[in-house]
C-alpha cells in the first residue's frame, strides 16, 4: 500500500464534503425574495448612508500590521529549529528578513498605525 494513500483519501473526502456543503444549500434553499431580505442587515436600524464609501487608511494599516506580525511569527519558529544546520547563511538571511520587517514597522509607525485612538 502506498504511504500517501491515507493522505489522498483524506483530501478526496475533504474535497467532496466541501463541495457538497457549498452546493447543497443552494440547491435546497427556497427562493422567495422580498425587499426586506435583500437589505443589508444593520441590527434592525435603518441604513443612513451608502456603504460604497472609502475606508480610512487606518483599516489598511491594521491589516498590514496583522500580516507583518503573522509572517514574522510564522517564520521565526522554523528558522530557530534549523538554526544549527543553516549556520552563517541562515543567520544572514534572517538578518535581511528582520531588516525588511523593520521597514514595514517603520512605515506603519510613520503612518500612525500604533496610535490607537
N, C-alpha and C positions, 0 to 999 in steps of 0.2 A: 504494500500500500504506500502510495506517495505521501511523504510527511506534510505536504501542503494541502492535502485533500480536506482536512477539517477546516482549514482557513478558507478554502474555496467554497466549501459547503456553507460556512458561516456568512461569507459575503453574498452568496446566492440567496440565502434565506433573508438576509437584511435587505437586499435589493428588491426581492419580491414583496416583502412586508411594507417597505417604504413606498413602493409603487401602489400597492393596494390601499394603504392608509391615505394616500394622496388622491386616488381616483374614485374610490367607492363613495365617499361622502358627496362628491359632486354628482355622481350618478343617481344616488338615492334621495337627494335633497328635494323637497317640494319647492316649486318655483311659483311663488305668489308675491311678486314685487309690489311694493307700495311706497309712497313718498317718505314715510317715517323710517322704513328700513333702509332707504337709500341715503339718509342723512348721516353725517359724521357724529359719532357718539361723544357727547360732551357732558355726561353725568346729568342729563335732563335739563341742562341750561341751554338756552338758545344761543347759537353762534352769533358773534358780534362782528367778526372781521373775516376777510378772505384768508385762507390758510396758505396761499401761494406766495406769501411774502418772503423776504430774505431773512435768513437766520443771522444773528450776530456772530462775529468771529469767535466768540467765547466757546461756542459749541464745537467748532473745528479744533480749537486749542485743546479742549478736554479730550476729544477723540485722538489727537496727536499724542497727548500725554499718555493715554492708555496704551497706544501702540508702542511707544518708546519703552515704557515700563515693562510691557508684556514681552517684547523682543529681548530686552535686557535680561529679564528673569529666566526666560526660556533658553538663553544662550550661555549663561554662566555655569549652569549645572553640568552640561556635557563637557564643557571645557575643563572644569575642575576635576571631573572624573578621569579624563585623559591627559591631565597636565604633565605627568611624568613622561608619557610616550611622545608628546608633542615637542617637548624641550624648548629651546630658544625660539624656534619658528612659531610655535603656538603662543608663546608669550608675546612676540612681536605682533602677531595677528590680533591678539586680544587687546593690546595697547591701541592699535589702529581702530578696532571696533569701539573701544571706550572713547576715543577722540571723536569719532563720528557721532556717538550718542551724546557726547558733551556739546557738540554743535547743535544738536536737536534741543537739548535742555536750554542752551543759551538763547536759542530762538524763542522758545516758549516763555522763558523768563523775561526777555525783552518785550514780548507782546503782552505781558501781564497775566500769563496763564496760571501762575502760582498765587496770585492775589485773589482769594475767594471772597467775594462780596455778597 
